[in-house]
Amino acid sequence: MVVHLSDSFCLTQPSLYISNLLLTLRAMLQMDLPHINVLTKIDKLASYEPLPFKLDFYTEVQDLSELLPSLAAESPLISGKFEGLNKAIVELVEDFGLVGFETLAIEDKRSVMTLLHSID
């Protein structure tokens, strides 16, 4: 069993989230073992700027095409150059349909127990 931990800070910028999705997908494909992907420090999200989507959008990794406008707005000067690439990456992650995340707030006993149950 592989437990892949990702810091929830990656949710604050679309490019960080997409990078994290690619890294997670690559690890899943390369290791060929059962995987649990975990967004850690989920309790810290309140200290960041509000996310453009609800947490379920990020944990369930569905309909990533909704993220493309936010990704283009992140760096408007070069977004036209990478629009096709961004769309292809989003489609690649969606086509595999493997990536999903559990959440973890280490100080929340219920969160820890839910994660341990998923791992078991």
C-alpha positions in Angstrom: 0.0 0.0 0.0 1.3 3.4 -1.0 0.1 6.5 0.9 0.9 9.5 -1.2 0.9 12.8 0.8 0.3 16.2 -0.8 0.2 19.5 1.0 -3.2 21.2 0.7 -1.4 24.4 -0.3 -1.4 23.0 -3.8 -5.1 23.8 -4.0 -4.4 27.5 -3.8 -3.2 27.9 -7.4 -4.5 26.0 -10.4 -1.0 25.4 -11.8 0.1 23.8 -8.5 -3.0 21.6 -8.4 -2.5 20.4 -12.0 1.2 19.7 -11.2 0.2 17.8 -8.1 -2.3 15.7 -10.2 0.3 14.8 -12.7 2.8 13.9 -10.0 0.2 11.7 -8.3 -0.9 10.0 -11.5 2.7 9.3 -12.4 3.4 7.8 -9.0 0.3 5.6 -9.2 1.2 4.3 -12.7 4.9 3.8 -11.9 4.5 2.0 -8.6 1.6 -0.3 -9.6 0.5 -0.8 -6.0 -2.7 0.1 -4.2 -2.7 3.9 -3.6 -4.3 6.3 -1.2 -3.7 9.9 -2.1 -4.0 12.3 0.8 -4.3 16.1 1.0 -2.6 17.0 4.3 -2.9 20.1 6.4 -6.5 20.5 5.3 -7.2 22.5 8.4 -4.8 25.2 7.1 -7.1 26.0 4.2 -8.9 28.6 6.2 -5.7 30.6 6.5 -5.3 30.8 2.7 -7.4 32.8 0.2 -10.8 31.3 -0.5 -10.7 28.5 -3.1 -12.6 29.1 -6.3 -14.3 25.7 -6.0 -15.6 23.6 -3.1 -13.2 21.0 -1.6 -15.1 18.1 -3.2 -14.0 19.5 -6.6 -10.4 19.0 -5.7 -10.8 15.7 -3.9 -13.0 13.9 -6.4 -11.0 15.3 -9.4 -14.0 15.5 -11.7 -14.7 17.9 -14.6 -11.3 19.5 -14.6 -12.2 21.6 -17.6 -13.8 24.0 -15.2 -10.3 24.7 -14.0 -9.0 25.9 -17.4 -10.3 29.5 -17.1 -8.7 29.9 -13.7 -5.5 28.4 -15.1 -5.5 30.9 -18.0 -6.2 33.8 -15.6 -3.2 32.8 -13.4 -0.7 33.9 -16.0 -2.6 35.9 -18.7 0.5 36.9 -20.7 1.5 33.3 -21.6 -1.9 31.6 -21.3 -2.5 31.5 -25.0 0.7 29.6 -25.7 -0.2 26.9 -23.3 -4.0 26.7 -23.7 -3.8 23.5 -25.8 -1.3 21.9 -23.5 -3.4 22.7 -20.4 -6.4 21.2 -22.1 -4.5 18.0 -23.0 -3.2 17.6 -19.5 -6.7 18.0 -18.0 -8.0 15.4 -20.5 -5.2 13.0 -19.7 -5.9 13.1 -16.0 -9.6 12.7 -16.5 -9.2 9.9 -19.1 -7.2 7.8 -16.6 -9.8 8.4 -13.9 -7.5 7.1 -11.2 -6.7 10.1 -9.1 -8.8 11.0 -6.1 -7.8 12.3 -2.6 -8.6 11.7 1.0 -8.2 14.6 3.4 -6.2 14.8 6.6 -6.2 17.3 9.4 -3.8 15.8 11.9 -5.3 17.5 14.9 -8.8 16.2 14.1 -9.2 12.7 15.6 -12.1 11.9 13.3 -10.0 12.8 10.2 -7.2 10.6 11.3 -9.5 7.7 12.1 -11.2 8.1 8.7 -7.9 8.0 6.9 -6.7 5.0 8.9 -9.9 3.2 8.0 -9.4 3.9 4.3 -5.8 2.6 4.5 -6.9 -0.6 6.3 
